[in-house]
Amino acid sequence: MTLIAAARASTSRTRRLKLSAIAALVRRDYQIRTSYRLALMLDFFIGALDVIVFYFISQTFNDGATASLGDAPSYFAFALVGIAVTAVIQATTAGIGVAVRDEQLTGTLEALVTQPLSVVEMAVGMCGMPFLLSTFRVALYLILGGAFFDVSFSEANWPGLVVLLIVTATAMSSIGIASAAAVMVIKRGQAIAGLLVFGMSLLGGAFFPVSVLPDWLQPLSDIVPTRFAFDGLRAALYGGEFWGDALALVGFSVVGVPAAIWLFERALRHGRRAGSLAQY
């Protein structure tokens, strides 16, 4: 099957999505995550510590030039968005592979794939809970920045922020779904996704402007989706123009998501034929 045919097949299946099936997967994942309340609270607490650490780092060069920070008014405002968007990127990429790996280890993956779910419903449902949790983390980080560290959001475009979060999660979920496919085949594919996300965050300007990268690396930063995610979210929060970044992320989604779902379907077929879905 060609990539174009896979995309068309994926689109036709999407029209017949059962939202109740997707909601059931999200509800299941929610109940699992909230059953480990201490781990969940520590996860949010560590994220809040990241915000505090970067605030104190920013105080070491308060008088530095801000021209290379784009729409961000200060380095801390710049890094705050990097922390928040990285949470979304990690959740919708490496997080999905980890979830599939957990399904393998607990012996529930084989039972899951026998349910009356389409490949698209399964893939979308597994992305739902990571995205919701990462959205909550974004809200937490922005509240901390605004309430305690004097970051101003007076020029923020909140509807634009929501749009950018959605298209960022959609674009990056293609990596997460492909990672889940790799986990089903080689059992350890989530490490590859983690390495890929680290590289794209570095090139995309998560915690420092891409202008400080070596000249030979800067052209790569112009083509990674994370660059558009970081720039777009900063523009939406600090009064810049962000629709171009949003459209770029939509373009990545249109190409990447059908391709990732095709890989996911192929991995499921391989696992069923080889009888390896329950192996870990």
Secondary structure, DSSP 8 states (H G I E B T S, - for coil): --HHHHHHHHHHHHHT--HHHHHHHHHHHHHHHHHSHHHHHHHHHHHHHHHHHHHHHHGGGTTS--GGGTT-SSHHHHHHHHHHHHHHHHHHTHHHHHHHHHHHHHT-HHHHHTSS--HHHHHHHHHHHHHHHHHHHHHHHHHHHHHHS----TT--HHHHHHHHHHHHHHHHHHHHHHHHHHHHHS-THHHHHHHHHHHHHHHTSSS-GGGS-TTTHHHHTTSHHHHHHHHHHHHHHT---HHHHHHHHHHHHHHHHHHHHHHHHHHHHHHHHT-TT--
